[in-house]
Amino acid sequence: MADTDGIKEAKNFYTDRPQETEGFFLKGSNSLDWGIKNRLARIFNPVSGRTVMLAIDHGYFQGPTTGLERVDINILPLMPYADTLMLTRGILRSVVPPSTSRSIVLRVSGGASILKELSNEDIAVDIEESIRLNVCAMAVQVFIGGEYEKQSIINMTRMVDIGNRYGIPTLAVTAVGKDMARDAKYFQLACRICAELGAHYIKTYYVEKDFDTVTASCPVPIVMAGGKKIPELDALTMAYNAVQQGASGVDMGRNIFQSDAPVAMIQAVRAVVHDNMTPAAALDLYNTLKGRG
């Protein structure tokens, strides 16, 4: 056996060099278990500390959204440029190749369609599904101020508890109803509640005034929700402002897959998020890539 038969006697224990303990790169995440941190490190780029999530879970409450009519045709070409996909188990199983190296954030809340009160959600996916599908996080909608606010908060805390047990982080998605104000004060409230109750990171909307107070008052990472389709320069500017004001990335859907050139757009978004490219330069990149087809 090696070492026991005296073939090699020289050993080096580096006694003059203490073992280093690496701190985790994500805000507020250093005390999490190894498995959760490992999964978060597959969602967030450890070099930039940020993520480009591609949200394609819209169909779980509004059916075949424009641009998502055929996920196999419209979305799969975008996958190489996303850090992670946010989607439902139905689309994951039926369309996404299991050979993909992209991390997966699985939508686990649901129960209401656009024809009903959207805040009336429950947990719609069992933790065993998340384990079977090898996902890196579970996404739960939280409706602060909504009719079913308490139920949605409890949904999130249940998934945090269960996810902690199995090493899978929970993403809290702050929802804005038709009558809720989209301002910094509201998002400070919504994000802080989710973080206080255990969400590992939070998806929320960008606001032009005082967004930095939203990220500063939230002790865990925030990713910016893309929202409805807007012109490419506006979307790139929104992403740039969000990350410069403390967001740890973006979770964009319609502003990518509804773009005139989705593959070019997601690459421009990546340049903004990971390389701090200015919106004007990113738009030039978008137009160049679009011109190449």
N, C-alpha and C positions, 0 to 999 in steps of 0.2 A: 504493500500500500504506500501511496505517496507520503512522504515526510516520516513515516514510521520506520522505514527500512534504511534511513540514513543516506539515501541517494542525494538529497538536497538539504543541506543543513543551514545555509544562509537564509535569514528571514529579515524582513524590514517592517517594523510596526509603526514607523513614522511617529515615534514618541515625542518628537519636537514639534508636531503639527496637530493641534486639537481638531477633533471632528467638527465640521461646520454644520449648523442647522439652518437650512434655507427657509426664509420667510416666504409665504405664498404671495403671489403678485397681485391678487384681486382684493379690492377694498373690502374690509370687514370679514374676510374669509379664512384668516389664518388659523382659527381654532376649530375649523370643520374637520371631519374625519377624512382619512386619506382617500377613500373611494369617491366621496363627494368632490374633493378638490381635483382628483384626477379627471372626473367627468367635466367639471367646470373648465379645466385646462384644455379640454377638447372642443369646448364651445368658444372660449376666449383665447385669442392668440397670445401665448406667453411673452412674446417679444414686444408687441404693441400694447398688450393688456386690453385689447378691444375685439369686437366681433362684428361680422356681417352675417346676420341671420336672414334667411329667406323665408318669409311667412307665406305659406300656401294653404292655411287651414280654414280659409273663409267659407268653404263649402259646408262646414259642419252646422252652420245656422242659416246660410243664404243660398245654398245650392251652387249650380255651376256658374260662378262669378266670371265676368268677362276676363279673358286671359287664362282662365283655369278650366275651360271647357274640355281640353285634352291635356292633362298633366304630362302624359308621356311625350307629347310633341312640343309643348310650350315650356315646360319646366326642366326636364332632364338635361337639356343643353346648358342650363344655368348652373347646375350643381357643382361643376369644377371650380366655380368662382365664389361660392358661398362657404362660410366657415361652418354653418349648420343649417339644417332644414327644420322649420316648425310646421308640423302637419298632423293629420289624423292617422289612426291606425289603419283605417280602410285604404287610404291612398298609399301609405307605406307598404302594406302587404301586396296591394294589387298592381302597383306601378313602379315603385322605387327598387332598383336592382340591389339585392343583398350584398353584392360585391362592393358597394360604395364605401368610401372611407370617410364620407361626411358624417359629422355627429348629428344626432336626431333629438329634437325637442318635441315631445308628444303632447298633443292637446288631450287633456283628460277630463275637462269639464264640459257639460252640454245639457241638453234637455229642452231647449226652446228654440223656435225658428223665428224668422223675421215677421211671421204672422202673429206672434204672441209677445208677451212681456219677456224680453231677453234676459232680465236679471233673475228669472226663475230657473236657475240652473242647479244641477247636482253633480256629484262625481259620476262620470259616465264610463270610466275605464278602471279596471282593477289593477292594483299594484303588480300583480303577477304578469299582466300583459306588458307592463313597462320593463319588467325583468326579462321576459321572454324576447322582447323586441330589442333589448340591449340599448335602451335609450339613455341619453346623457342628462335629460331634465324632463320634468312634467309641468305643463302649463295649465294654470287654473285662472279663470276670469274672476275678477273681484269688482263688485259694483258698489263702490262707496257712494252713499247717497241714493242708491236705487231702491226700488220697492222691496226687493229681497236681499238687501244689504247684508243682514246678519247671516243668512243662509250661505251666501257666497263667501263670506269671511270664514265661516266654519268649514266650508269645502276646502279652502286653502289650508287652514290649520290642520285638518285631517291628513291632507297629502304631505304636509311638512313632517308630521309625526311619523307617518308610514314610510315616507321617503328617507328620513333619517335612519330608520331601522335597517334599510337595505342599501344605503349609500347613494341615493338618487336625489339630486337637488330639485327644488320646486321653484318655478318661475311664476310670480304673481303678475297678472295682466290687468292693469287698471282700465276699467271700462267707463266710457262717458256716454250717458244716455242723452236723449233728445233735449231734455230740459236742464242739464247740468252745465255749469259754467266751466269753460276751458281757460283757467287762469292759474298762475303759480300757487295761489293760496289753496286751491282745490287739490292740485297735484302734490303739494307739500303734505297735505292731510292724507291723501290716498296712499302715497308711497311710504310715508312714515308708518302708517297703520300696518301695512303689509310687512314692512321690515321688522317692526316691533313684534309681530306675531310669528316671525320665523322664516319668511320667504328668503331664499338664498340670493335671488336677484329679481329685478322688477322691470317690466316693460310699461312705459308710459309715453304720453304725447309731449311734443315740444311746444313751448310757448315762447314768443319773442321777448316778452318782458319777464325778467327775473328767473329765467330757467336755471341759472346757476344756483339760486337759493333752493330749488327742488333737489338738485344733485347733492348740494352741500349738506342738506338736512337729512338725507337718506344715508344710513350707515352701510348699505350694501350696494353693489353695482346697479346702475340704471341703463337700460338700452332704450333707445328712442323708437317709438312706433312710427311707421311711415305715414299711415292714414290714407286719405283719398288721393287719387291721381292729381298731380299738379305738374306744371311745366318742368322739364328736366333741370334747368338751372335753379329753379326754386327748390326742387327736391335736394339737389346737391348742396345748395346753400344751407338748407335746414339741417342736413346731416353734418355739415362742417361746423355750424354754430353749436349744434348739440354736443359734439365730441369736444370742441374747444371749451365748452362750458361745463364739462365734467361727466358727460355720458360715456359709458364704456362700450359704445358701439350703437348699431342700429338694427332694427328688425323690420325690414321693408318688404312689402309685397306688391301692391298695385303700382307703386312708383317704379317698380322694376318690370314686372311681367306685363303691365299695360303700356310700357314705353314703346315707341316706334322701333327701337332696337334694344331689346331686353339684354342680350349678351353684352353689348357695349355699355349699357347703363350699369349693370352690376359691377363691371370692371371699374367704371368711373367712381362708383360708390366705394369700392374697395380702396381705391387710391386716396379718397378723402378720409376714410376711417383709419386705415393702417399707415398711410404715408403723410397725413396732414396736407394733402394737396388742396390748393385753394379751389373754390367753386369754379372760377373762370378757367383755370387750367384743367380741371376735371371735365368741364364742358367741352373744351378743345379735344381732350382725350376721347370723350364720348363721340364727338363728330368724326374724328379720325377713324375710330374703330367702326363706326356706323358706315362710313364711306367704303371701308374695306369689305363690308358685307358680312 
